[in-house]
Amino acid sequence: MQAPTVDEKEVLAGFKRHDSDAAWFKERKAALLTQYAGQFIAIYDRRIVGVGEALQDALRSAEAAGIDPRKCLIELIATEDWISIL
């Protein structure tokens, strides 16, 4: 079986967008807490494209907005400090 073709420019653009979206989120985290506390948000190109109380809801919301949720930065706007183990 042949490996799928990978577009290097597209992959690099995705990494850059992710870094940009993460910086955007970090800059606005306190403000987002007041509006989206306890919810998941999907961020794409430095804007919120999906929101939901459950992860699946945020992913569906992004998809309904015409954005591939696999390309989004997903954040939980936690009201307390959380530790994530991946």
Backbone as numpy.savetxt, mean C-alpha at the origin, in Angstrom:
# Nx Ny Nz CAx CAy CAz Cx Cy Cz
9.98 -26.15 -18.45 9.15 -24.98 -18.45 10.04 -23.74 -18.45
9.68 -22.78 -19.29 10.47 -21.57 -19.44 10.05 -20.53 -18.40
11.03 -19.84 -17.83 10.75 -18.80 -16.84 10.05 -17.63 -17.52
9.15 -16.95 -16.80 8.47 -15.80 -17.40 9.46 -14.67 -17.69
9.14 -13.89 -18.71 9.97 -12.75 -19.06 9.74 -11.63 -18.05
10.83 -11.02 -17.62 10.75 -9.95 -16.65 11.22 -8.66 -17.30
10.42 -7.62 -17.18 10.78 -6.31 -17.70 11.53 -5.58 -16.58
12.84 -5.49 -16.72 13.69 -4.92 -15.67 13.28 -3.47 -15.36
12.96 -2.69 -16.38 12.56 -1.30 -16.15 11.28 -1.22 -15.32
10.35 -2.11 -15.61 9.08 -2.13 -14.87 9.32 -2.51 -13.41
10.19 -3.48 -13.18 10.51 -3.91 -11.82 11.17 -2.77 -11.05
12.14 -2.11 -11.65 12.82 -1.00 -10.99 11.86 0.16 -10.72
10.97 0.44 -11.65 9.97 1.49 -11.44 9.07 1.13 -10.26
8.73 -0.15 -10.13 7.91 -0.61 -9.01 8.61 -0.41 -7.67
9.91 -0.71 -7.63 10.69 -0.49 -6.40 10.74 0.99 -6.04
10.97 1.83 -7.04 11.03 3.28 -6.79 9.69 3.81 -6.31
8.59 3.34 -6.92 7.26 3.77 -6.51 6.99 3.34 -5.06
7.37 2.12 -4.74 7.17 1.61 -3.37 7.93 2.48 -2.37
9.19 2.80 -2.66 9.98 3.65 -1.77 9.34 5.03 -1.61
8.87 5.58 -2.72 8.22 6.89 -2.70 6.93 6.84 -1.89
6.15 5.78 -2.07 4.90 5.63 -1.32 5.18 5.46 0.17
6.23 4.72 0.51 6.58 4.52 1.93 7.00 5.85 2.57
7.77 6.65 1.84 8.17 7.97 2.36 6.96 8.87 2.54
6.05 8.84 1.57 4.82 9.63 1.64 4.01 9.24 2.88
3.88 7.94 3.10 3.15 7.44 4.27 3.82 7.90 5.56
5.12 7.76 5.64 5.85 8.13 6.85 5.65 9.61 7.18
5.67 10.46 6.15 5.50 11.90 6.34 4.10 12.23 6.86
3.12 11.43 6.52 1.72 11.75 6.83 1.08 10.83 7.86
1.88 9.97 8.46 1.34 8.94 9.35 0.48 9.53 10.47
0.92 10.59 11.12 0.16 11.17 12.23 -1.20 11.70 11.74
-1.22 12.37 10.62 -2.47 12.90 10.07 -3.39 11.76 9.64
-2.82 10.71 9.06 -3.63 9.58 8.62 -4.27 8.86 9.80
-3.59 8.89 10.94 -4.11 8.23 12.14 -5.46 8.81 12.54
-5.63 10.11 12.40 -6.89 10.73 12.80 -8.04 10.33 11.88
-7.74 10.10 10.62 -8.80 9.79 9.65 -9.03 8.28 9.45
-7.96 7.49 9.57 -8.06 6.07 9.21 -7.69 5.12 10.35
-7.79 5.56 11.58 -7.40 4.74 12.73 -8.07 3.36 12.68
-7.26 2.33 12.86 -7.77 0.97 12.90 -8.11 0.36 11.55
-7.76 1.05 10.47 -8.08 0.56 9.13 -6.81 0.28 8.32
-6.98 -0.51 7.31 -5.92 -0.74 6.33 -6.08 0.27 5.21
-4.96 0.79 4.72 -5.00 1.66 3.55 -4.07 1.10 2.48
-4.48 1.28 1.23 -3.67 0.90 0.08 -3.18 2.20 -0.56
-1.87 2.30 -0.75 -1.26 3.51 -1.31 -0.61 3.16 -2.64
-0.85 4.02 -3.63 -0.25 3.84 -4.95 0.02 5.22 -5.53
1.24 5.47 -5.94 1.65 6.77 -6.48 1.33 7.91 -5.52
1.65 7.68 -4.25 1.54 8.72 -3.22 0.10 9.20 -3.00
-0.84 8.29 -3.18 -2.23 8.61 -2.87 -2.92 7.35 -2.36
-3.94 7.56 -1.55 -4.69 6.44 -0.99 -5.71 5.99 -2.03
-5.62 4.72 -2.41 -6.50 4.18 -3.45 -7.46 3.13 -2.90
-7.30 2.78 -1.63 -8.18 1.79 -1.03 -8.14 1.89 0.48
-9.28 1.63 1.11 -9.41 1.68 2.57 -10.36 0.57 3.00
-10.07 -0.02 4.15 -10.99 -1.01 4.69 -10.63 -1.42 6.10
-11.63 -1.86 6.85 -11.37 -2.34 8.21 -10.63 -3.67 8.17
-10.81 -4.42 7.12 -10.08 -5.68 6.92 -9.16 -5.52 5.71
-8.08 -6.25 5.72 -7.12 -6.18 4.62 -7.79 -6.42 3.27
-8.63 -7.45 3.21 -9.31 -7.78 1.94 -10.18 -6.62 1.45
-10.78 -5.88 2.38 -11.60 -4.74 1.99 -10.76 -3.65 1.33
-9.59 -3.39 1.87 -8.69 -2.38 1.29 -8.21 -2.83 -0.09
-7.91 -4.12 -0.23 -7.46 -4.64 -1.52 -8.57 -4.55 -2.57
-9.79 -4.91 -2.17 -10.93 -4.81 -3.09 -11.21 -3.36 -3.47
-11.07 -2.47 -2.52 -11.28 -1.05 -2.76 -10.27 -0.50 -3.77
-9.02 -0.91 -3.65 -7.99 -0.49 -4.61 -8.32 -1.04 -6.00
-8.72 -2.30 -6.04 -9.06 -2.92 -7.32 -10.25 -2.22 -7.97
-11.23 -1.85 -7.16 -12.40 -1.12 -7.68 -12.01 0.24 -8.24
-10.90 0.79 -7.73 -10.41 2.08 -8.23 -9.53 1.90 -9.48
-9.40 0.65 -9.94 -8.64 0.39 -11.15 -7.16 0.18 -10.92
-6.76 -0.05 -9.67 -5.35 -0.25 -9.32 -5.13 -1.71 -8.95
-4.08 -2.31 -9.48 -3.70 -3.67 -9.13 -3.24 -3.66 -7.67
-3.97 -4.30 -6.77 -3.60 -4.24 -5.35 -2.24 -4.86 -5.05
-1.73 -5.71 -5.94 -0.41 -6.29 -5.73 0.69 -5.25 -5.87
0.37 -4.13 -6.49 1.37 -3.07 -6.69 1.27 -1.96 -5.63
0.35 -2.12 -4.69 0.13 -1.10 -3.67 0.99 -1.35 -2.43
1.31 -0.28 -1.76 1.85 -0.36 -0.41 0.65 -0.45 0.51
0.61 -1.46 1.37 -0.50 -1.65 2.28 -0.01 -1.35 3.70
-0.76 -0.51 4.40 -0.41 -0.15 5.77 -1.63 -0.29 6.66
-1.40 -0.76 7.87 -2.43 -0.77 8.90 -2.21 0.47 9.74
-3.23 1.30 9.85 -3.12 2.51 10.67 -3.48 2.11 12.09
-2.47 1.65 12.81 -2.67 1.12 14.16 -2.78 2.25 15.17
-3.66 2.07 16.13 -3.82 3.06 17.19 -2.84 2.81 18.32
-2.15 1.71 18.28 -1.13 1.37 19.29 0.10 0.89 18.54
1.23 0.83 19.23 2.43 0.28 18.62 2.23 -1.22 18.40
2.56 -1.66 17.21 2.43 -3.06 16.83 3.80 -3.59 16.45
3.99 -4.85 16.68 5.20 -5.52 16.21 4.75 -6.55 15.19
5.30 -6.46 14.00 4.96 -7.40 12.93 6.09 -8.38 12.77
5.76 -9.63 12.70 6.75 -10.68 12.44 6.41 -11.27 11.09
7.32 -11.12 10.16 7.09 -11.62 8.80 7.78 -12.94 8.59
